[in-house]
């Protein structure tokens, strides 16, 4: 499957801004990791977490992690979420596809969080400003538009 080049660019910008080298696992406080192989908490597998404590570096050692409530909060200083301990064997390096936005704004290419209720392809936007800009074209094809 081919990915959207805009999505690849957004992921690359985020990796660069967060000083993450894809595929490189850093076991240090503040580093971001991906959780893997958790049999007792399978709902956390694939989630990104921030290391809060390092108690050792061999695979059986434990590390303290913070799993944010919201994906986008991972790198904020005041992140809120669940703290727990996992084995070093249960963390992996973050890859580019782990942070690639799933939907991109049709106007500016940033990560989008909302779209028109008609759910037509290409209706994702990131802000009220981009929503207004996209409406100029979308209003001609939107099946939910009320006739005047």
N, C-alpha and C positions, 0 to 999 in steps of 0.2 A: 504494500500500500504506500502511496506517495503522500507525504504530509504537505500541508499548506506552508509555502515559504515564509509567509508573514508569521505563522506560528513558530517556525524554527527561529526566526529573527527575535521574536519576543522572548523565547526561552533562552537564547544566547545572551540577550541583554540582561536578563535576570541572573543568569549564572555569573556573568561578568560583574554585575553590581554586588553580588553576594560573595564574590571571591571563591566560587566553587569550581573545581576542576572535575568535570564529569568522570566518573569511574575511580576517583581517588577518595579513599576512606581516611578521614582524619579523626582520630580518637582523642579529642581535646574538648575542654569545656567551651560551649558556644558553637561548636560545629554542628552542621545539619547532617542527619543520616536518614536512611529509609529502613523501616522495620520489616523484617522477613522471618519466616519460620517459627512464628509464635503459636504453639499448639494450644496453650492455655488462654490466649487472647487473640483468636484468629481475626477478629474484627479490626485489629490494629495493623495487620499485615498490609504492606504497601503504603501506609501512612508515613508522612515525613515527621521527624521529631528533632528536638534540639538537645544536645548533651548538656546535662547540668552538673554531673559528677563523674569522675573516672577513678575506679578503684583498682584497676589493673589492665594490662593490654593483651593477655593471652585469651584464647577463645572462650575459656570457662569463666573468666572474670566477669564481674558485673559492672554496669555503668548506670548512672541515673539519667533519665530522659524526661523531657517535657513534651507531651503530645498536645498541640494546640486544639482548641475547640473549633476554630475556623482555619482552613488551609492557609488563607492569606495572612494570618497573624504570625506565622512561624518566625519571622525575622524581626518582629517588633520588639522593642525592649520591654514593653509592659504586657507581653503575651500571657494569656490565661489559658489554662488547660489542665490536663491530668498529668501528674508526676508519678513515675514508677521506676523500677529497676529491671533491666534486661541483661542477658548475657551478651558479651561482645559478639558471639556467633550469630546473634539475632539482629545485627545491624549491617547494613550494606551502604555502599557509596550511592549518592544520588546521581542519576543519569539524566540527560537532557529531557528525555520523554517524561520523566517524573514531574517536571514543573512546567511542561508545555501547556499553555492554555487550551482548553477544549473548545472554546468558542472565541472568535475574534470579531471585533467591531467592524462593520462594513464601511465605516467612514474613516477611522484613523488607524485601524489594525491592532489596537490594544486589546487586552483581555476583556471580553464582554460578559455581562451578568444578567442582561434582560433582553427580551425580544418582543415583537408584536404578537398579540394573542392569536393572530391568524396562523402562526407557526410556519409560514412560507420560508424556504431556504433563503439565506442572505438577509435576515431581518434582525440579527444580533447587534446590539449597540452597548457602549460602555457608559454613556452618560446622557443626561437630558439634552445637552448641547448636540451630541451626535444623533440623538433620536430626532430632534428637530431637523437636522441637516438631511437625514435619510428619508424623512417623511416626504420631502419634495418629490422624490421619485417613487417611493413605495405607495403613496396614496392613489396612484393610477392603477395599481394591480391588487391592492388589498381587498380581499373579499368581505372584510368586516366594515369597510368604510360606509358610513351612512350617506345615502344620496341626498343631495341638497335640492 
